[in-house]
């Protein structure tokens, strides 16, 4: 973190059947010139930069490649979002580990 958030990069995904936002995230990771990429859903345009920093600290503390924000329902169900930092190398290794937080 610490890099400017004003970068504008357009990277096309490589899947012709439009498999959804994860294909766009994978394309962004492949196009990245930094070690980590902070993703945010398009319906959350005003993300507090402190959340990205907090998630990055959690990622490093857990020694993992991905962290994400999640909400918790009253029944305890966790709903992950597409907001969080991800290592650029994650897209070349396949799926993130099941315990990634």
C-alpha positions in Angstrom: 0.0 0.0 0.0 1.1 3.6 -0.1 0.9 3.8 -3.9 -1.5 6.4 -5.3 -5.0 5.2 -5.9 -5.4 7.3 -9.0 -4.0 4.8 -11.4 -6.2 4.0 -14.4 -5.6 0.7 -16.1 -7.9 -1.1 -18.5 -7.2 -4.8 -18.8 -9.4 -7.1 -20.8 -10.2 -10.5 -19.5 -9.2 -13.5 -21.7 -12.5 -15.3 -21.4 -14.9 -14.8 -24.3 -17.9 -16.1 -22.4 -17.8 -13.3 -19.7 -17.5 -15.5 -16.6 -18.0 -12.5 -14.3 -16.0 -10.3 -11.9 -13.4 -12.9 -11.0 -12.2 -13.0 -14.6 -11.8 -9.2 -14.4 -9.8 -9.5 -11.2 -7.6 -12.2 -12.7 -6.9 -9.8 -15.7 -6.1 -7.0 -13.4 -3.7 -9.2 -11.4 -1.9 -10.2 -14.7 -1.7 -6.6 -15.8 -0.4 -5.3 -12.4 3.0 -3.8 -12.0 2.9 -4.0 -8.2 3.2 -6.9 -5.8 -0.4 -6.5 -4.6 -3.6 -5.3 -6.1 -6.5 -3.9 -4.1 -9.8 -4.8 -5.6 -13.2 -3.2 -4.9 -16.6 -3.9 -6.3 -18.1 -1.3 -8.6 -21.0 -0.7 -6.2 -18.5 0.5 -3.5 -16.8 3.5 -5.1 -15.9 5.3 -1.9 -13.8 2.7 0.0 -12.0 4.1 3.0 -8.3 3.7 2.3 -7.8 2.6 6.0 -9.8 -0.6 5.2 -7.2 -1.5 2.5 -4.4 -0.9 4.9 -6.1 -3.0 7.6 -6.7 -5.8 5.2 -3.1 -5.6 3.9 -1.8 -5.9 7.5 -4.0 -8.9 8.0 -2.7 -10.5 4.8 0.9 -10.0 5.9 0.2 -11.2 9.5 -1.4 -14.4 8.2 1.4 -14.9 5.6 -1.1 -15.5 2.8 -1.8 -14.1 -0.7 -5.3 -12.8 -0.3 -7.5 -11.0 2.3 -11.0 -9.8 1.9 -13.7 -7.8 3.8 -16.8 -9.7 4.8 -20.0 -9.0 6.6 -21.6 -11.3 9.1 -25.3 -12.1 9.2 -27.2 -12.4 12.5 -27.0 -16.2 12.1 -23.2 -16.1 11.9 -23.0 -16.7 8.2 -20.1 -14.8 6.7 -20.6 -13.1 3.3 -17.3 -12.3 1.6 -16.9 -9.4 -0.8 -14.6 -8.7 -3.7 -12.9 -5.9 -1.6 -9.4 -6.7 -0.5 -5.8 -7.0 -1.4 -4.5 -9.9 -3.5 -1.0 -10.9 -4.4 -0.3 -10.6 -8.1 1.1 -14.2 -8.1 -2.3 -15.6 -7.0 -3.7 -15.5 -10.5 -0.9 -17.8 -11.8 -1.4 -20.4 -9.1 -5.1 -21.1 -9.3 -7.6 -20.8 -6.4 -6.7 -19.1 -3.2 -6.4 -21.3 -0.1 -9.7 -22.2 1.7 -8.5 -20.5 4.9 -7.6 -17.2 3.3 -9.1 -14.2 5.2 
